[in-house]
Structures are given as structure tokens and as C-alpha cells.
């Protein structure tokens, strides 16, 4: 079946449908990862976004149940250059086309994703629509212009958990690497779910923590945790007043706090900083980040469209990491409170494990306080 991708700038691309029939809209972004398409499809941080994979062939190793990163697929749509018709992997339980169709994801294949990515890098990410069948591209362009922009959008309430729950690792989770050091006792982590990836929870378990997950707007300090974690998630951090207020309370409580991605942005806002939207964001598994104290460079997994303004940070907040592509803030630590956060994803899935040490740092902070 034919499929069309139309962008708000008036351009469109014609290709073939690679998933469910129908129409979908959202912010069109690109991901530079060579692998990890299933983790991308199930990452809640991609809610409201149509993801273009820059790697030319997608689907060659199929779909494996152990690679899910949330309760289900999360992207608004998917863009592929060359869809693999077979799944070459002993773990696979089907092809990517079967997976996209089964999960009602509208996707397009056989378009020039290199050309599309160049447009998004030059003009910035923009709103778009994928539609299958015979359609009028000009009318799709007009409808794309009517999609709500990412700025000002609260997408967290659509992906957070409905009620608190205790995380239990799935049986036989042999694909989770063991932690290099284990907590001396089972530390209790209370985790805010703004759109959390499962591998964050797997890493906490590997380091010897018991994790209870909470909805985004709920108060959790009465649980008496050893530490609090603020997760990744979608949308504009500046409009999440309920989450910012909760973060302010956490900072004043002196409980150890660790944030990743959206959690990093929320802590920055709670500490007095501000955020802004990046032109095309950072999405992929190959982004170099420099730890300023040691000079060490980490290759990191990233997925965000907003960043923290370094000029807005108060004097008691220290920048700890910088992105070597564009110099944006990648990590912060409060000078007098046990609070630190990073913009990137140390849990990987997909991506390298260079930054896994940050979980150990959080465990060490909790043990010192305990």
C-alpha cells in the first residue's frame, strides 16, 4: 500500500506503508542509532513524535519480547529507509512489519531518510503526518500545520502509571548486565514515572535496590525512601508545574535525588534554572559527553528535544557534564544538597554502558545518608 509523509514546511515524501493502515501526526524527529529500533518504538519519551531512523536498514534482527522498554509501543509514527522483510535472530518472534501492524503504528518505508534528516537538521524538527492509501499531499501539509506544537505540551500524564507499584524484574532476565558493585543492603528507591524506561528499573535492581514506582503527580516522601529518582519522559518540562513543585519539595527534604533526561530538566527548573527547545534535539546512541571534573569522555544514549540554559542556573548549582557536539548542558549537581542529574541515558537500552557508574553514585549517596 502507498504511504505519504507530509511536513508543515510544505514538502512531502511518497513511499510504501510498513505498518498499520490509517493516518497519524506528530513532531517528526530523527534517531541516529544503528540498532535499538524496538527500544525506540517502546520508549515513552517519544510520545507525540514520528521517529525517522537514519540507519538505512531497520528490522533485520526482528522483534524480541525482552527488548520492550515500557508497557507497549509509544511513538506516534515510524519512518524507515529499507524495511527488512525477514528477522535474522534466534530471539525474534516476528518481523518489524508484523509488530508495527499488530500495535497499530502507522509507518512509511522506501523514502530517502538521509534527505529527510538533512531537512530536519537545517530547518529544525517540525510537525508532520503519515497517511496510507491515496491522499492529497497538500491537504496533509495543511493538517500538519494544525498539530499542537511540542512547546507547551504536557504529555506526561498520558504515559505515567495509573497507580503506584513495586518493580519486580521479569524471571530469567539474563540480558541485564550485573552491577560492578552491589549495595550493602536493600535500599528503597521511590521513582517518579514521567514515562520511564524499564531498563532504568533493571539497573536499580542490579545495584541492589528495591524500587516502588509512583505516578507523576503523586507525593511520595511519606513512604520514607532512601532516595528518589526522577525519570525520563516526553513533552515540554516548563509546563509541568505539579512535577516542578514536587521536585522543589524533594530538594528541600535533603533526601538523595537522581534525575535522568526529563527528570534532569525538572530538577533544573526546581533549582531556579530555565529550559529551551533545541533545533533538532539529541536522539541516538553515539553522543559524546565530557565529565568536567575528570575530563573523561563518555559515549552516551540520548533522547531529548529540550535543554537547560546554563546562564539561568543559580550559583549553588554546578555543571558536571557537557555535550561535545554542541556544548549543551548534560549534567548538574547541587553544591549543598544530595541532588544530581544528567540529560542523557546511563541505562542505555539501546546504547553503550559508559555512564552506568551514575547508578553507583546514587547508591553511594543513599548509603551515606542512611
N, C-alpha and C positions, 0 to 999 in steps of 0.2 A: 504494500500500500504506500502511496505517496505521502510525504510529510513536508511541512514548510515551517521554517523558523523565521519570524519577523521581529525586528528590533525597532525601538522607538525612534532611532535616528533615520528611519526610512528605508533601511536595507533589509533584504530577506534572502534566505538560502533555501533551495529545494533539494530534498533528499528522499530517503525511504524511512518509513515507520519502523521502529525497532522495539516497540513495547505495546502498550495499550492503545486502542483507538480513542480519539477524542481531542480535547484541547486543554492546554494548561498555560498559565502565565506566571511570571516572577522575575526577579532580578537575575540576569544572565552573567555568570562568573566563570572563571576558568581555574582548573586544578592541574598543577604540573607534575603530579606523582606518576611514576612509571607503573606502579602497582597499587592495589588497595581500593579498587573501584567499589567493592561491596561495602567496605568500611565507610567510604564516602556516601554511598547511597543510604546508609542507615545512621549517619551522623546527624543528630537533631540541630546542630549549628547551621545546617544547610536548609532549614525550613524556610519556605518562601523563595527559594533560589533554584534556577535552572543551571545545572553544572555542565560545563564543557570540559572534557578530559583532553589534555594536549597530547598525551601518548597516543600514537596512531592506531594501535590495535587494542581493543578492550574486550574482555570476556574470554580470553584464551585459556584461563585456568578455572573457568566456571564459577559456581556458587557453592560455598560451604557453610553449613549452619553455624559452625564455631566462629565464623568471621563477622557475625552480626554485632553491631555496636549500640543497639537500642532495641526497643520493642518492635520495630518494623522499619520500613523504608520512610525516609523523611524528605527527600528532595522534591521540588515542585516539578522538575523535568530533567531529562538527561540528553547529552549531545555526544555523539561518537563519530570518529572518522571511519573506522573499519571495525564492524562488529564481527567477532569470531563466531562462526556457526557451530563450533564444537567446543567441548570443555575437556582439556587435557590435564587432569589432576585426579589422583586417587581419592581425594576428599570431596570432590564435587558431586552435587546432587542435582545437576541440571545446568542448562546454558543461561547466559545473561538475558537473552530474549525471553525465555520462559519465565525467568524471575521478574523481569520488568512487567510483563503482561499479567502475571499472577498477582502482582502487587499494585496494579492499576497505575503504573508510571508511564506517562506519555514520553516517548523518546524519538530522536531522529538520528539516522546514520547516513553515511555516504555524503557528507558535506566536508568542505575544506576547513577543518578546525584550526589549522595554522593561520589561515586568513582571518577567521573569526577572532582568534586570540589577539592578533595584531590590531584589529579594530578596537577590542576591549582595552588593550594596553594604551592605545593612543588617545581614544576618546573617553575611556573610563567605562566601568561596568554600567549596564543600562537595562531597562525593563524590556522584556520580550515575551513572545507567545510561540509555542509549538502547537500546530494543528495538523491532524491527519486527514487524508482524503483530498477532494477537490475544494480549494478555498480561494478567496480573493486576498492576495498578499497585502494590498493597500488597506483593506479593512482590518487586517490583523495588526498592521502598524498603528492604526488609529486606536484600536483597543489596547495595544501595549502601552500607549501613552496615558491611558486611563488607569493603569495599575498603580496602587498606592506605593510610593517610594519607600525604600528601606529606612531612610531618616524619619524618625518619629514613630516607628512601628514597634509595638510590643508583641513579639512573637513567642515570648517565654511561656505565657500562660497556656498556649496551645500545645506545648511539648513537655511541660513539667509533669511529675507523677501526681496522681489524684489524691493519694494518702501516704503517710509515712510507711516505710517498710525496711526490714532488715535484709541486707545484701547477703545472699548465700551463693558462693561460687558454684557453677554447674559441675556435676560429677565428671571426673576424668578430664579436667581442663588442663591437659598436658601441654597445650601451646602457650601457656603463661610462663614466661621465664622466671625462675626463682629469684628472690631478692638477695643481693650480696650480703646484707646484714639484716637480722631479724630483731624486732622489738623485744625487750627483756620481759615484757608482759603484754597481754592483750589490751591495747589502747583503744578507747572508744572514740570514734570519729563520727561527728554529725555532719552530713553532707547536704548542701543545698542543690537540688536538681533544677537547673535552669535549662536543661537539655543535655544531660550528662551522657558521656560515652561509657560503655560497660568496662572498657579496659582500665579506666581510672579506678574503678572499684576492684578490679582484679589486682592492680598494683598495690592498693592499700592492703588487701588480703595477703598478698605475697610478703609484705613487710610486717605482718603480724597484727593487723588492726581489725577490730570489729566495726562495721560501718552500718549506720542507720541513715537512710535517705529521706529527705523531707521535701514537701512541695515548696515552690519558690517564695510564696508569700507568708509562710508559717514561721512563728517564733520558735526557736529550738534550744535556747540556753538553759531552760528549766530542766532539760534532760541531763544536765551536768556532764557534758562531753569533755574528754581530754583535749580535743581540738576540733576546729570547724573548718570544713572545706567548702569553697565556692566554685561551682563547676563552669564549664563552657556552656554556650547556648547561642541562640540566634537573635537578630534584631538590633535595635539601637539602644545601647546601655543608658543613655542620658534620660530616657523616658521611664525607666524602671524605678520610680520613686519608692515603692514598697521594698525593693531589694536594696536600694541605697540606704534607706533608713535602717534596715536590719544590719547592714554592714557597719554603719556607724556605731550601733549598739555593740556589735562584736568587737570592734576596735577598742572601745572604752572598757570592755569587760576584762581585758588582759588575758583572755584565753588564746592559745596559739591559733592563728588563722592562715590558711593557704588558699590562694586562688589561681585558677587557670583560665586564660582566654577571656570570656565574658566576666568571669569571677575577678580577674585582674582589673578589668575596666571598672567594675562596680566598686572594688576596693579603692581604686584611684579616685573615683568620684566622691566616695565617702571620706577620703582623706583630704579633700579640698581641691582636687585636680579637675580637669575637663577632658572631654574626648572629641574627636572629629572623624569624619568619614574619609577613608583612603580612596585614591583614584580607582584602583583596581584590586586592592587588598593583597593578602598573602595566603595562598592556598596551595599546598603541596607537601612533599616530604623531603625537601632538599634545601632548606633555607638556613644560611649560616648566621649564627648568633654569637656574639662575643660576651663572655663573662668579664666584666671590667676589673674585678679585684685580682684575678689570676691571669688575665689575658688569653685564657683558653677559648677556643672556638668550637662550638657545638653545631652539628648538622641536625636540624630540627624539623618536626612536622608542624604545619601551621594551617589555620583556617579562621581568618577573621577579615572583616571589612572596615573596622573602626580601630583607632589607635589613641593613645594617651598623649596629650600635649605636654611636652617636658617643661615648657615655660610656665605652666599653670600649677606645677607641683609646689607645695609648701617646703620650707627649709628642712623640716624633720623627716622628709621622705627622700630616700636615696635611690638613684637609678643604678641598677645592678647589671643589666644586660642591654645590649643594643643590637639591632638588626644590621648586618653588614651589607645588605643590598641598598637600603635607603636611609639608615641611621635612625629609624624609629625606635621608640622605647619598647623593650622586650621583657623587662623585669624591674621590680621595685621592692624595697624593704623599708619599713618604718624604723626610724632610728631609736625609738624608745619603747615601742610595743612589739610583741612577738607576731608580727604580721609581715608576710611576704607573698609575692605573686609574680607570675610570668604570663606573657602574652601568647606563648607558643604551647605545644602539647607534649610534655615529657612522657606521657603514657604511650605515645606513638599510636600504632594500630590505625592506619599504616604509618610506617616510618622508622627511622633509626632510634636506638635506645640511648643516645649520648647524654640525654638530660634526665635519665631515670634517678640520678642522685638527689634530685629535688624532693622525692618522696622520703628518702633517708633523712634529709634535713628537717622535714616536717616531723618525722618520728622522733628525731633527736630533740627538737623543740618541745614536743609534748612530754617526753620523758624528763627533761629538765624541770618543766613546770609541775609535773606530777610528783 
